[in-house]
Amino acid sequence: SSVLEKKLFGEHVFAGITATAIGFYGPQGRVLRLKLQDPELNHKIDSFQFKDIRVTNLEMETSAIYGLARLLGHEALSMNAIIANRANGTFSNDPYKPIEALIKYTLDKLVS
């Protein structure tokens, strides 16, 4: 939603593309017991750009939220706290801290 994008954008917000996978393990490049169908998928996603905007997040929920919002005539926007970088194997030491900060930031911006 361009309306929500304007309302929520700020100096601590980085605009990017959220790629949505249909599952938690293989579709997001995680190996459990079976080999990945496309071991290069995460690299392909990481190197993808659309109008100079890169993929900044990979998860499972956003497409469903956008689909429902469109069907119901609602505005929708995905705000994501990035807590892991799978490309270099780094993870947040305190994943709750950025999540809580994002929730507070988003709610404050929505009601202001």
C-alpha positions in Angstrom: 0.0 0.0 0.0 1.5 3.3 -1.0 -0.6 5.0 1.7 0.9 2.9 4.4 4.4 3.1 2.9 4.3 6.9 3.1 3.0 6.8 6.7 5.5 4.2 7.9 8.6 5.2 6.1 11.4 6.8 8.3 15.1 7.0 8.7 15.3 3.5 10.3 13.2 1.8 7.6 14.9 0.2 4.6 12.6 -0.4 1.6 13.1 -3.8 0.0 11.3 -6.8 -1.5 9.9 -9.5 0.7 10.2 -12.9 -1.1 7.5 -15.3 0.1 8.1 -19.1 0.2 5.5 -21.8 0.4 7.2 -23.6 3.2 9.7 -23.3 6.1 12.5 -25.7 5.1 13.3 -26.5 1.5 11.5 -23.5 -0.1 13.7 -21.2 2.1 16.9 -23.0 1.4 17.1 -25.0 4.6 18.3 -28.6 4.4 16.7 -31.1 6.7 16.9 -34.6 5.3 16.3 -34.2 1.6 18.5 -32.4 -0.8 17.3 -29.0 -2.1 15.6 -29.0 -5.5 17.6 -25.8 -6.4 20.7 -25.3 -4.1 21.3 -21.9 -5.7 17.8 -20.6 -4.9 19.0 -18.3 -2.0 21.8 -16.9 -4.2 19.3 -16.2 -7.0 17.0 -14.5 -4.6 19.9 -12.5 -3.1 21.1 -11.3 -6.5 17.6 -10.4 -7.8 16.7 -6.7 -8.3 13.6 -5.0 -9.5 13.9 -1.3 -10.3 17.1 -1.1 -8.1 15.2 -2.7 -5.2 16.6 -5.9 -3.7 15.1 -8.7 -1.8 15.7 -8.0 1.9 13.5 -10.7 3.5 12.4 -14.3 2.9 9.4 -15.7 4.8 6.0 -17.4 4.4 3.2 -15.0 5.5 3.3 -11.9 3.4 1.7 -13.2 0.2 -1.3 -14.5 2.2 -1.7 -11.1 4.0 -1.5 -9.2 0.7 -3.9 -11.6 -1.0 -6.5 -11.3 1.8 -6.1 -7.5 2.0 -6.7 -7.2 -1.7 -9.8 -9.5 -1.6 -11.2 -7.6 1.4 -10.4 -4.1 0.1 -7.9 -3.3 2.9 -4.5 -1.6 2.8 -1.5 -3.8 3.7 2.2 -3.4 4.1 4.8 -5.8 5.5 7.2 -4.5 8.1 10.0 -7.0 9.0 12.6 -7.1 11.7 15.6 -8.7 10.1 17.1 -11.1 12.7 19.1 -13.4 10.6 21.4 -13.2 7.6 21.4 -16.7 6.0 23.8 -15.7 3.3 26.6 -15.1 5.8 25.3 -17.3 8.7 24.8 -14.5 11.2 21.9 -14.3 13.7 20.8 -11.7 16.2 22.0 -12.3 19.7 18.7 -10.9 21.0 16.0 -11.4 18.3 13.2 -10.0 20.6 14.8 -6.6 20.8 14.5 -5.6 17.1 11.0 -7.2 16.9 9.8 -5.2 19.9 11.3 -2.1 18.6 9.6 -2.6 15.2 6.2 -3.2 16.8 6.5 0.0 18.8 7.8 2.0 15.8 5.0 0.7 13.6 2.2 1.3 16.1 3.5 4.8 17.0 3.6 5.7 13.3 0.2 4.3 12.6 -1.5 6.4 15.4 0.4 9.6 14.8 
